[in-house]
Amino acid sequence: MSTLTRHLNGSHENVRMYDRRVALPILGEMAVPPPDKVAYYAGLGVLAALQVIEWPIALVITAGHLLADQHLSGVVRGVGQALQDA
């Protein structure tokens, strides 16, 4: 299997993984992450609420995971490609 085929298949599976959507009153329609991701983010929230970790650290970790999971974003892919080329 070529690299391009593997990349396209991975993106297709990522789309299927986030195919559940929920309509929120103010925010509109949003994709619901899989249960394991929801549990991970909830765990980070609990750790921050119990002051085991600081809120800014929890936000940075969450943002990093969201960016890492966002395989379909051309901007993130372009930045990663530029970092690899550097």
Secondary structure in CASP SS format (residue, H / E / C, confidence):
PFRMAT SS
TARGET T0000
AUTHOR 0000-0000-0000
METHOD secondary structure of the structure
MODEL  1
M C 1.00
S C 1.00
T H 1.00
L H 1.00
T H 1.00
R H 1.00
H H 1.00
L H 1.00
N H 1.00
G H 1.00
S H 1.00
H H 1.00
E H 1.00
N H 1.00
V H 1.00
R H 1.00
M H 1.00
Y C 1.00
D C 1.00
R C 1.00
R E 1.00
V E 1.00
A E 1.00
L E 1.00
P C 1.00
I C 1.00
L C 1.00
G E 1.00
E E 1.00
M E 1.00
A E 1.00
V C 1.00
P C 1.00
P C 1.00
P H 1.00
D H 1.00
K H 1.00
V H 1.00
A H 1.00
Y H 1.00
Y H 1.00
A H 1.00
G H 1.00
L H 1.00
G H 1.00
V H 1.00
L H 1.00
A H 1.00
A H 1.00
L C 1.00
Q C 1.00
V C 1.00
I C 1.00
E C 1.00
W H 1.00
P H 1.00
I H 1.00
A H 1.00
L H 1.00
V H 1.00
I H 1.00
T H 1.00
A H 1.00
G H 1.00
H H 1.00
L H 1.00
L H 1.00
A H 1.00
D H 1.00
Q C 1.00
H C 1.00
L C 1.00
S C 1.00
G H 1.00
V H 1.00
V H 1.00
R H 1.00
G H 1.00
V H 1.00
G H 1.00
Q H 1.00
A H 1.00
L H 1.00
Q H 1.00
D H 1.00
A C 1.00
END
